[in-house]
Structure formats: C-alpha cells, structure tokens
Amino acid sequence: MVKKVRSAKKKAAGKGGKKPTGRKATVRQRTSGGLSAARATRFALKWGAVGTIWGAVIVGGVVIFYAHDLPSIDDALAATRRPTVVLLDSRDREFARNGDVSGDAVGVANLPAYVTQAITATEDRRYYDHFGIDVIGIGRALLTNLRAGTIVQGGSTITQQAAKNLFLTPERTVKRKIQEFLLALWLEKSFTKDQILTIYLNRVYFGSGSYGIEAAARKYFDRAARSLTLHQSAVIAGLLRAPSRLSPLRNPQGALKRARVVLSNMVAAGHITEKRAARARQSPLRLSSPKARARQSRYFADWIMEQLPGFIGPGAGDVVVRTTLDAKIQSRAETHLEAALKRHGASLNISQGAALVLTPHGAVRALVGGKDYDKSQYNRAVQARRQPGSVFKPFVYLAGLEAGLRPASQFQDKPIKIGTWLPRNYRDKYLGTVLLAEGLAFSSNSVAVQVAQRAGVAAVLATARRLGVSAPLRADLSTALGASEVSLMDLTTGYAPFANNGRGVFAYGIRDIRDNKGKILFRRSGSGAGQVIQPNHVRMMNEMLSGVLAWGTGKAARLDRPAAGKTGTSQAFRDAWFIGYTRDYVAGVWLGNDAGQPMKRVTGGGMPARIWGSLMTDIHKGLPAKALPGADQPGQPHQFVPPPVVGPRSFWDKLFRTLGSG
C-alpha cells in the first residue's frame, strides 16, 4: 500500500507537479520575460501613435472650428470706436463734440523711447522676447493666483491684448480665449514687433473717448504724442489697466498713483534710474484746459443729439452737424439767468430757471435748460412741463378774436361762478367794466374765463394746437387760466406767429448734417405750418400784447423798441413766466423749483420779466428798431383807446402797483 502511494506521487511529479530547475529553467524564464517587454513596447508605440494622431486631429479640428470666423486683416485693423458727432454753431464754429476720438496714426519710431518703455514695462516686460504668448508670464501669473486663491494677475501679452481689444468681443468664453491665442500667433507671423506695438498704440482705448496714443496725448495734455514727457507717458501708460476709472479728467489722484507704479516698473525693467523716476514723480499733473465755450450750451447739444437718430439713423459714422445756435446769444442768456438766480435765488426760494431764444421763424438761437448742467442734465426748457398760468391766455384771446371779439369789446371784470368753480383774480382785485385789451394787459382771470366761454373750450384748444402747443390740454375752462402743464419750448414756439405775421413754425436746431467726407445726409427744408393766424388778428394780438409791456403786468420787461409779451404765474407761486417777442427774436423765461415748492411770491411780472428785458436789450444791441407785424399796415389805425371813465393813465399805473404783477 505504501508503495502504491509513492508510485502515484512519482507519476504526478513526472507530469509537471515538480518545477524545473537549473539552466533549462533560467532560459525559459528569460524567453517569457523578453516576449512580455517587447509586447508592451509594441503596445505603447502603437497606441501612442494613435493617441498622437487623434490628438493632432482634435487640436486641428479645434483650430479650424475656432479659426473659421476670425476677423480678416482689414477688419482687424479697422478702428473700433463710437462715431464722432461734431456740432457747429450758426457761424460754423465747433462748440461741442460727442462720441469717441481717434488721433492720427503715429509710429513707434516717432515716439519718445520712454512712451514704449512705460507701456512694455507695465503691460508686457518680455514683449520683445516672446513669440506672442509669454509662457513664463502665464506660469508666474498662475502661481500668483494660486497663492492668492483668486485671480489677481493676468498673463496676457501686448500681442494678446491687441487681439482681444481690437479684434474680438469682450465676452469671457473658451472660444474667445482660443481665438485670442490664434490671433496673437497670426499677428506675430504677419508683423514685426514694432508694427504690432504701433497697431496697439494707435487703436487701444485710453479713456474719456480717446482711442490711440495721439488722441490721448491731445485729450489730456493738449500736445502731440511725440512731445510727451516722461511723467505724461507714465500717466498714459497707467490708463491701460482701467481707462475709464483712471482717466485723469475724472480721477486725477488715481491717475497719479498709477503713474507712480509705472515709473517704478520702468526702474525695475532697467529703462530709467531711480533718481530720474523720483524727479518724474514730483511732476504736477497739468491737464489741458477745455476749449472756451459756454458750459450750458451742453443742454442745447443734448437736445440736438437726441434728435439725430431720427434724421440719419444708425450706422451713419462720423458726422458734422451745423446747428442754429448763436454762441453770443447763448452766452448772454446763460449770463443773465445765472446772475439773477445768484443774486435773488436764495432769498426768493428759486432753485432753477430756463431760457429760450428763437428767431420768429423757429431757429433756436439759445437754450438754457437749468442753473448748472454739471449738477443736473435735466433740460427744463424742453423736458419739463409746468403750469403756465397766464402766459397761456394769448391763445384764449386769439380764439376770442376769431369768434368775433375785438380789443375794444367790453367785459365785466367781476367775481364769477361756474358750477362749483370760482375762478378768482390775483389778490381778489376786480376792475369792473374793462375792454378786452385791458383784461389781457392786467391778466384778469375773470375776463379770460368769459372769453373762453364765448369762444368755446374746443376752439381754445384748437388754437393752441395750431400755434404749436403739443402737450395734452384739459378740455375744460381751467385751461384758459393755464391749468394744463406745458413746456417752455411749446409756449415760446406758440408765440412766434405773433412775431412773423401769423405763420406757424416748428422750433428747430439743425441746419444740415454731413458725413466726414462732406456729403450731405440731411438738410432742413420747408417753411413750417403755413398761415395759422389771419393778419388782421395778428395785428390785434400785437396791439393787446404790446399793452402788457406798455402799462400792464409786464412793465418790467419794457424795451427801447416795439415789443409784446405776457406774464404768467401758476398757483401758489410755483412757476413764474415771461414770454415775449420783437420783430427779430422770440424769447421765454421760466423760474421755479423742480419739486414744485412755492417761491416767495415771485410773479411773472417780476423777476422773469426783468431777466427777459435785460436779455432782449442785450441781444438787440446794434439792431434797428422794427415795428411789429400789423402796426405798419396802411389804413390800420391803433384800435385800443383807454376808456375815459377810468381817468388818466396814471390811475392805471397806481392800480398796477397796488395789484402787483401776476
């Protein structure tokens, strides 16, 4: 039995149960290991090649995908800025400029060395050494950002910035970043370093609407880029980080602080010595002063800019707009309004004012929309709608004339009641029997309502519309007393037909618009709304409105020549107006407060009439006196004669002083 067991073990061992030993075993092991290493090598080479091919295909596909819509060279080198709008006054002198400005191209070779040194030292110190992508800079920025735990430093080169700022949109996407890399390589292949830097410096944004180094130099320092000093170069180079925020016109201290950093960068880059940098840091920031022009003409400029899209539409490019603004009249309008508000504004609780001067044919010669444009750009001459009070009454009286009334028609100036409404005169003073002309001259509310009743409210509204009042008007008798809110522009335009013998006008400020090659894109034509008042009614209105200045509520506005107009005061002294005209000009003045707070008993016949009188006296110097329309018509005698029952004219003067000047 024992033998059988041993025999079985031997057989098993003979079939392979026992491992081979010696030289034969060693050869077999080496052969097997060699085959495994070769197989692994072949596997690695095979799949490495496959991976490389697919990687190249993928990269190539990405490049093709993102490169197919890259901008062309022509598009890439085109200026990227908002169109410039240049505004010229009536004598074709520039008084305003809006939009962005690009200066003439200037080459790197024509700039002081420290201009390019300041920019490269701050934006891309290895600019002249890399191939468009600064691998070292990217690595340094990556480490800095990892240490900070946030993005505090970028690795973009000037070439990449040129690609990003000039050729691509500002969106932050993978596509844009890849395109930025591709465009940077394309720039480096297509241009020399100096050419790329020239392109960059002539197209990059430097703040305050200035594109390019030349525009920035002239904008901030009023000199050519080739004449920039070291300190000025540092200021301009410092703008590239945040051009809007660091603009020296908006943030001089921020610009100076950033310039000091740029100077330190130049020292670190070996461009200048620390001693020279220290001297530059002590340089004062002497900015160019704006061209002499009336500050408030910006209200007029804004008014013009708002209208431009309706005349030329989008995509017109740079344009030159020839306007109707008279710089002298504009300056005088500003001066008279500002002086009056400075002298009496605080004591009379008047915080704002507006003034407007037109020709009788509607050309706007001056527009003052407020006390201080820098503090408020709200244009009170155009945008504000306020209760006009009695300056609305000429439309009522014209409707009365058209209904058959005459300046000598008699009315009873007395308290009246219409339903529950009790319209009252200023200070509850009434004159008894008066002529229509007297009712207008002394601004009787009682007579105005009676005239509106005689003519009809619908006729009053239609008359106002016909003469140019576009604001919504209440369809009731309260409109006769100026209850509906209107603008100074509407009212002043509405008085123009009285000055031009009855022709309706549209207030306008644009004569023509041309592109930068001189091609006319728009030219004003047409003659307004045609005849809106019959000549005989013009004559009658001028007789009555002349009386307002001669012996009525507007005596403070008297001129040395024929003139006419009307005072107006809204409820609780919230608004005070005077609108009047000569044969040469139509002008309106408004005073009040934006929130509608009452003034201290300021009436239209007071401060507004005095401002109007002084302004009109000023702008008429050197002009011959001219009769108002109708006064020089043969066979048309003056129709208003003061009623004998009221005594001499001195009585009216005394009464006027007693009643005030509402």
Secondary structure in CASP SS format (residue, H / E / C, confidence):
PFRMAT SS
TARGET T0000
AUTHOR 0000-0000-0000
METHOD secondary structure of the structure
MODEL  1
M C 1.00
V H 1.00
K H 1.00
K H 1.00
V H 1.00
R H 1.00
S H 1.00
A H 1.00
K H 1.00
K H 1.00
K H 1.00
A H 1.00
A H 1.00
G H 1.00
K H 1.00
G H 1.00
G H 1.00
K C 1.00
K C 1.00
P C 1.00
T C 1.00
G C 1.00
R H 1.00
K H 1.00
A H 1.00
T H 1.00
V H 1.00
R H 1.00
Q H 1.00
R H 1.00
T H 1.00
S H 1.00
G H 1.00
G H 1.00
L H 1.00
S H 1.00
A H 1.00
A H 1.00
R H 1.00
A H 1.00
T H 1.00
R H 1.00
F H 1.00
A H 1.00
L H 1.00
K H 1.00
W H 1.00
G H 1.00
A H 1.00
V H 1.00
G H 1.00
T H 1.00
I H 1.00
W H 1.00
G H 1.00
A H 1.00
V H 1.00
I H 1.00
V H 1.00
G H 1.00
G H 1.00
V H 1.00
V H 1.00
I H 1.00
F H 1.00
Y H 1.00
A H 1.00
H C 1.00
D C 1.00
L C 1.00
P C 1.00
S C 1.00
I H 1.00
D H 1.00
D H 1.00
A H 1.00
L C 1.00
A C 1.00
A C 1.00
T C 1.00
R C 1.00
R C 1.00
P C 1.00
T C 1.00
V E 1.00
V E 1.00
L E 1.00
L E 1.00
D C 1.00
S C 1.00
R C 1.00
D C 1.00
R C 1.00
E E 1.00
F E 1.00
A E 1.00
R E 1.00
N E 1.00
G C 1.00
D C 1.00
V E 1.00
S E 1.00
G C 1.00
D C 1.00
A C 1.00
V C 1.00
G C 1.00
V H 1.00
A H 1.00
N H 1.00
L C 1.00
P C 1.00
A H 1.00
Y H 1.00
V H 1.00
T H 1.00
Q H 1.00
A H 1.00
I H 1.00
T H 1.00
A H 1.00
T H 1.00
E H 1.00
D C 1.00
R C 1.00
R C 1.00
Y C 1.00
Y C 1.00
D C 1.00
H C 1.00
F C 1.00
G C 1.00
I C 1.00
D C 1.00
V H 1.00
I H 1.00
G H 1.00
I H 1.00
G H 1.00
R H 1.00
A H 1.00
L H 1.00
L H 1.00
T H 1.00
N H 1.00
L H 1.00
R H 1.00
A H 1.00
G C 1.00
T C 1.00
I C 1.00
V C 1.00
Q C 1.00
G C 1.00
G C 1.00
S C 1.00
T C 1.00
I H 1.00
T H 1.00
Q H 1.00
Q H 1.00
A H 1.00
A H 1.00
K H 1.00
N H 1.00
L H 1.00
F H 1.00
L C 1.00
T C 1.00
P C 1.00
E C 1.00
R C 1.00
T C 1.00
V H 1.00
K H 1.00
R H 1.00
K H 1.00
I H 1.00
Q H 1.00
E H 1.00
F H 1.00
L H 1.00
L H 1.00
A H 1.00
L H 1.00
W H 1.00
L H 1.00
E H 1.00
K H 1.00
S H 1.00
F C 1.00
T C 1.00
K H 1.00
D H 1.00
Q H 1.00
I H 1.00
L H 1.00
T H 1.00
I H 1.00
Y H 1.00
L H 1.00
N H 1.00
R H 1.00
V C 1.00
Y E 1.00
F C 1.00
G C 1.00
S C 1.00
G C 1.00
S E 1.00
Y E 1.00
G C 1.00
I H 1.00
E H 1.00
A H 1.00
A H 1.00
A H 1.00
R H 1.00
K H 1.00
Y H 1.00
F H 1.00
D C 1.00
R C 1.00
A C 1.00
A H 1.00
R H 1.00
S H 1.00
L C 1.00
T C 1.00
L H 1.00
H H 1.00
Q H 1.00
S H 1.00
A H 1.00
V H 1.00
I H 1.00
A H 1.00
G H 1.00
L C 1.00
L C 1.00
R C 1.00
A C 1.00
P C 1.00
S C 1.00
R C 1.00
L C 1.00
S C 1.00
P C 1.00
L C 1.00
R C 1.00
N C 1.00
P H 1.00
Q H 1.00
G H 1.00
A H 1.00
L H 1.00
K H 1.00
R H 1.00
A H 1.00
R H 1.00
V H 1.00
V H 1.00
L H 1.00
S H 1.00
N H 1.00
M H 1.00
V H 1.00
A H 1.00
A C 1.00
G C 1.00
H C 1.00
I C 1.00
T C 1.00
E H 1.00
K H 1.00
R H 1.00
A H 1.00
A H 1.00
R H 1.00
A H 1.00
R H 1.00
Q C 1.00
S C 1.00
P C 1.00
L C 1.00
R C 1.00
L C 1.00
S C 1.00
S C 1.00
P C 1.00
K C 1.00
A C 1.00
R C 1.00
A C 1.00
R C 1.00
Q C 1.00
S H 1.00
R H 1.00
Y H 1.00
F H 1.00
A H 1.00
D H 1.00
W H 1.00
I H 1.00
M H 1.00
E H 1.00
Q H 1.00
L H 1.00
P H 1.00
G H 1.00
F H 1.00
I H 1.00
G C 1.00
P C 1.00
G C 1.00
A C 1.00
G C 1.00
D C 1.00
V E 1.00
V E 1.00
V E 1.00
R E 1.00
T E 1.00
T C 1.00
L C 1.00
D C 1.00
A H 1.00
K H 1.00
I H 1.00
Q H 1.00
S H 1.00
R H 1.00
A H 1.00
E H 1.00
T H 1.00
H H 1.00
L H 1.00
E H 1.00
A H 1.00
A H 1.00
L H 1.00
K H 1.00
R H 1.00
H H 1.00
G H 1.00
A H 1.00
S H 1.00
L H 1.00
N C 1.00
I C 1.00
S C 1.00
Q E 1.00
G E 1.00
A E 1.00
A E 1.00
L E 1.00
V E 1.00
L E 1.00
T C 1.00
P C 1.00
H C 1.00
G C 1.00
A E 1.00
V E 1.00
R E 1.00
A E 1.00
L E 1.00
V E 1.00
G C 1.00
G C 1.00
K C 1.00
D C 1.00
Y C 1.00
D C 1.00
K C 1.00
S C 1.00
Q C 1.00
Y C 1.00
N C 1.00
R C 1.00
A C 1.00
V C 1.00
Q C 1.00
A C 1.00
R C 1.00
R E 1.00
Q C 1.00
P C 1.00
G H 1.00
S H 1.00
V H 1.00
F H 1.00
K H 1.00
P H 1.00
F H 1.00
V H 1.00
Y H 1.00
L H 1.00
A H 1.00
G H 1.00
L H 1.00
E H 1.00
A C 1.00
G C 1.00
L C 1.00
R C 1.00
P C 1.00
A C 1.00
S C 1.00
Q E 1.00
F E 1.00
Q E 1.00
D E 1.00
K C 1.00
P C 1.00
I C 1.00
K C 1.00
I E 1.00
G C 1.00
T C 1.00
W E 1.00
L C 1.00
P C 1.00
R C 1.00
N C 1.00
Y H 1.00
R H 1.00
D H 1.00
K C 1.00
Y C 1.00
L C 1.00
G E 1.00
T E 1.00
V E 1.00
L E 1.00
L H 1.00
A H 1.00
E H 1.00
G H 1.00
L H 1.00
A H 1.00
F C 1.00
S C 1.00
S C 1.00
N H 1.00
S H 1.00
V H 1.00
A H 1.00
V H 1.00
Q H 1.00
V H 1.00
A H 1.00
Q H 1.00
R H 1.00
A H 1.00
G C 1.00
V H 1.00
A H 1.00
A H 1.00
V H 1.00
L H 1.00
A H 1.00
T H 1.00
A H 1.00
R H 1.00
R H 1.00
L H 1.00
G C 1.00
V C 1.00
S C 1.00
A C 1.00
P C 1.00
L C 1.00
R C 1.00
A C 1.00
D C 1.00
L H 1.00
S H 1.00
T H 1.00
A H 1.00
L H 1.00
G C 1.00
A C 1.00
S C 1.00
E C 1.00
V E 1.00
S C 1.00
L H 1.00
M H 1.00
D H 1.00
L H 1.00
T H 1.00
T H 1.00
G H 1.00
Y H 1.00
A H 1.00
P H 1.00
F H 1.00
A H 1.00
N C 1.00
N C 1.00
G C 1.00
R E 1.00
G E 1.00
V C 1.00
F C 1.00
A C 1.00
Y E 1.00
G C 1.00
I E 1.00
R E 1.00
D E 1.00
I E 1.00
R E 1.00
D E 1.00
N C 1.00
K C 1.00
G C 1.00
K C 1.00
I E 1.00
L E 1.00
F E 1.00
R E 1.00
R C 1.00
S C 1.00
G C 1.00
S C 1.00
G C 1.00
A C 1.00
G E 1.00
Q E 1.00
V C 1.00
I C 1.00
Q C 1.00
P H 1.00
N H 1.00
H H 1.00
V H 1.00
R H 1.00
M H 1.00
M H 1.00
N H 1.00
E H 1.00
M H 1.00
L H 1.00
S H 1.00
G H 1.00
V H 1.00
L H 1.00
A H 1.00
W H 1.00
G C 1.00
T C 1.00
G C 1.00
K H 1.00
A H 1.00
A H 1.00
R C 1.00
L C 1.00
D C 1.00
R C 1.00
P C 1.00
A C 1.00
A E 1.00
G E 1.00
K E 1.00
T E 1.00
G E 1.00
T E 1.00
S C 1.00
Q H 1.00
A H 1.00
F H 1.00
R C 1.00
D E 1.00
A E 1.00
W E 1.00
F E 1.00
I E 1.00
G E 1.00
Y E 1.00
T C 1.00
R C 1.00
D C 1.00
Y C 1.00
V E 1.00
A E 1.00
G E 1.00
V E 1.00
W E 1.00
L E 1.00
G E 1.00
N C 1.00
D C 1.00
A C 1.00
G C 1.00
Q C 1.00
P C 1.00
M C 1.00
K C 1.00
R C 1.00
V C 1.00
T C 1.00
G C 1.00
G C 1.00
G C 1.00
M H 1.00
P H 1.00
A H 1.00
R H 1.00
I H 1.00
W H 1.00
G H 1.00
S H 1.00
L H 1.00
M H 1.00
T H 1.00
D H 1.00
I H 1.00
H C 1.00
K C 1.00
G C 1.00
L C 1.00
P C 1.00
A C 1.00
K C 1.00
A C 1.00
L C 1.00
P C 1.00
G C 1.00
A C 1.00
D C 1.00
Q C 1.00
P C 1.00
G C 1.00
Q C 1.00
P C 1.00
H C 1.00
Q C 1.00
F C 1.00
V C 1.00
P C 1.00
P C 1.00
P H 1.00
V H 1.00
V H 1.00
G C 1.00
P C 1.00
R H 1.00
S H 1.00
F H 1.00
W H 1.00
D H 1.00
K H 1.00
L H 1.00
F H 1.00
R H 1.00
T H 1.00
L H 1.00
G C 1.00
S C 1.00
G C 1.00
END
